[in-house]
C-alpha cells in the first residue's frame, strides 16, 4: 500500500514498518475490498496489485483469481518481505516485486490493475497513469482508490504546525512534498492523456477513529517524517502532531476512486 517514489530526497523511496502497518491497517483493508468488488473477473486473469503493501488486500485479490496470477509491486522492501510471508500459501500464483511504480515494466501485460491507498504517495500522476496503461492488455480494467483532494486536511494542518517546532524544524527543513491528493478534474485529464476510457471518477469521505492513535498515525501517515528525525524524537513528534488535533481523534479521509479501462483496440 505504499508503492511510491517519495522519500527523504526527491525520487528516493522510503522503507516502511511493515509489521506495524499490517497490524493497524484495518480501514485500508476494508476500503481495498470494496474496490476489489468493482472488478468483474472470470477467475483466470492475470492482475497487478500496484502498491501491494504487506499483502492484506492482495490475499483477497488472489482469492478472486483461483486459476489466475497476481503480480504485487511495492517500493518498500519491508512490505514485500512481509507480503511474501503472508502469501506463501499461494505459491507461484503470486509474484512479489520491489519496484517504484513509475519505473514499472512487466514482462507480460495484465488484464486488471488494482490499487489501494498508494497513488497519493506518488507525485507524478501523469507518468504513473502512463505506466498503468502500459501494464494493461487491451480491454483491461483499472480500479483504484487513493487519497483525494481534501484528504485528512486537519491532520495535514497539525503536521505543518509541528514542522516549525524548534525541536523538529532542523530535521524537517527543506523536506519535499511526500503526498499528492489529486482532484477529480485533474485526474480525469491525466487518465485521458494516458489513453484510458473513464467509466467513473468520484470522491467519497471516510472517517476513521483508530483505537491506538499514536501507533496508527506513526505507521500510516508519518513514516517519511520519522525517517528524518532521530529515534529519540519520534515519540515527541507523534505526540505533538496528535496534540494539534481535536480529541478524540477522528481522521477525515477523502478517497479518490478511479474506474477506467484500456480501450479494447488500443
N, C-alpha and C positions, 0 to 999 in steps of 0.2 A: 504494500500500500504506500510505498514511497516512490521508487522508480524515477526520481527526478535528477536534475543536473545542477541543483543549487548546493552551496556549501560554504565553508569559511572564506573561500575566494571564488571568483567567477568561474563557472564551469567545473567546479570540483565537488563531486558527490560527497555526502556525509553519511557515515555508517550510523545505524540506529541501535538502540537497546531492544533487540528483537524479542527477548523473553518477556520483558515487561509490557511491551506493546501488545504482544499476543495475549497476555493475561487481561488487559484492560479494554481491548478494542471491541467490546460487545456492540456499541452503536454502529461502528463501521461495518461489522459483520451483518447486522440487521439490514443496513442500507444496501450492502452488496447483494444480499439475497433478493431484495426487491428489484434490483437492476437485472439480475440473472433471470428473474421471472419474465422479463420483457423479451428474452430471446426465444425464438421458435426453433427448436433443434430436433433433428431426427434421432440423434444419439451416436452417430458415427463420424461426426465432423472433426476437423482439426480447429483448435481455438487458441487464441493468445490471451493470457491474463497479463495486461500491461500495468505493472506495479503490483505484483502478487503479494508483497509483504511476507508475513510469516506463514501464509498458506491457508489461513482460516476460511477465506471465501473460495480459494482455488479448489478446496475439497468439494464444495457444493457444485462447482462447475464440472469437476470430474464425475461426480455422481450423475450429472445430466448427460454425460457422454460415455456410457458403458462400453461402447465399441469405438470410441474416438480417442483423441490425443490432445493434450494441453501443453503449451509452452508457457511457463511462468517466468516473467522477467522482472528484475528489480535491481536498482543501483546499489543497494545495501548488501554487502557480503553476509552480514549477520542475519538479515532477513532471509536470504536464500538458504543459509545454513539451517536456520530454524525450519523453513519450509521443507527442506529435504527430510528432516526428522519427522515432521508432521505428516508428510505424504508418502513415506516409504512404502506403505502397503499397496500403492498404486503402480509400483514397478515402472516399466518402460512406457506406461501410458502418459507419464508426465515427464517433461524435461524442464529443468530449472536453471536459469542463466543469469549471471551477474552482468548487467549492461545498463548504460544510460539509454533511455528510450529515444533520445534524439539521435543516437548513433545506431539504432537497431536495424539489423538486416537479417531476415530469416532465409534459411535455405529453401523452404517451401512456403508458399502463401497459405493463409488460413481462411476458413470460411466464416469465422466470427472473431471479432475483437471485443473483449470485455475489459473495463477498467473501473476501479472503485477507490475513491479517496486518495488519488495520486496526482492528477493533472495539475492541481493548484500548486504543487511543488516544482513545477516546470514553468519557466518564464517565457519561453519561446513557443507559443501555441501554434503558430503557423508551421514551423518546422515539425513540431510534434504531430500535427494532423497529416502533414505530408508523409511522415514515416508510418502512421497508422494506415493511411490509404495504400501505401506501397506493400504493407504486410497482408492486405486483404486480397483474396481472389475475387474476380468479377462476380457481382451479386452478393458479396459477403456483407454481413451485418456488423454494425458498430454500435455498441451500447455502453454508455459510460456515465459516471457521476463523479463530481468533484466539488470543491468549494467554489461558490459563485459570488457575484457582486453583492457586497454587504455581509459576507460571511464573518462570523464571530467579531463584529465591529467593536463591542465593548472590550473584549479580550485584547484586540489589537491596540486600542487606546491605552489600556493598562500597561501593555508591553512597551509601547513607545515612551510612556512616562518613566518606566523603570530604566530604560536605556540611558536616560540622563542622570540617573542617580550616581553620585560620585564613587560609590563602591564598585560600580559596574561599567561606568562610561569609558574608562581607558581601554577596556577589553572589547567593547562593542562599537567603539567609534569606527566609522567607515565600513561597517558591516553592510554588504549589499542586500537588496531585497531577496527574500528566500521564498516568497509565496506570491501568487498572482490569482486573484479572484475575478474571473472574466465575466463580462456581461453577456446576455443573450445575443444582443445585436453584433458585438464583436465576434462572438463565436460563430454565428451564422455566416458572417462574411468570410471568416477563415476556412470554415468547412467547405464552403462553395469554391473558394480558390483552390483548395486541395483536390476538388473533384467529386466530393460527396453529394449524394442526393439526401436531403434532410427530410426526415419524417416528422420529427418533433423536437423542439428545444424549449425547456422551461426551468424556472426556479421554484424551489419549494423550501419552506422553513422547517427546521427540526430543532427542538430544544432538548438539551442533554443536561442532566444533573448528576454528575459522576459521584459514586459513593465515596471514593477516595480522591478528592480534587487534586491534591498535590501530585500524587503519582500519575494521574491521568494527564494533567496539563504538561508535566515534565516529559512524559514519554510520547505524547501525541502532538504537542504544539511547540515545545521549547528545545527540541533536540539541537537545532542549529545554533541557538544562543548558548546553550550549556557547553557545547564543544569549544566555544571561545573563552569561557570562563574557567578559572582554576577550580578544582573539585571542592575546595573549602568554601567557595561562594555559591555552590549550586543550590543548597537548601535556602540560603538567604534570598537568592534571586527568585526562586519559585514562590517563596512566602511574600516577597514584595509584589510580584505580579498578582497573586491572589488577593493581597491586601488592597489593591487598586480596583477590585471588582465588588459588586454587591454580593451580600451573603443572605441565604445560602447560594452557592454558586450555580448559575444557570448559563450554559454556553449556548448562544443563539446562532445555530448554524443555518446557513443558506446554501442549499445544494443546487448545483447546475447539472441538469440532466440532458444527455445527448442520445438521440435515437436517429441513426443515419445508416446509409448503405452505399457501398461502392456500386456504381451502375453495372448492370449485367453485361453490357457491351464494352466496358472500359477497364 
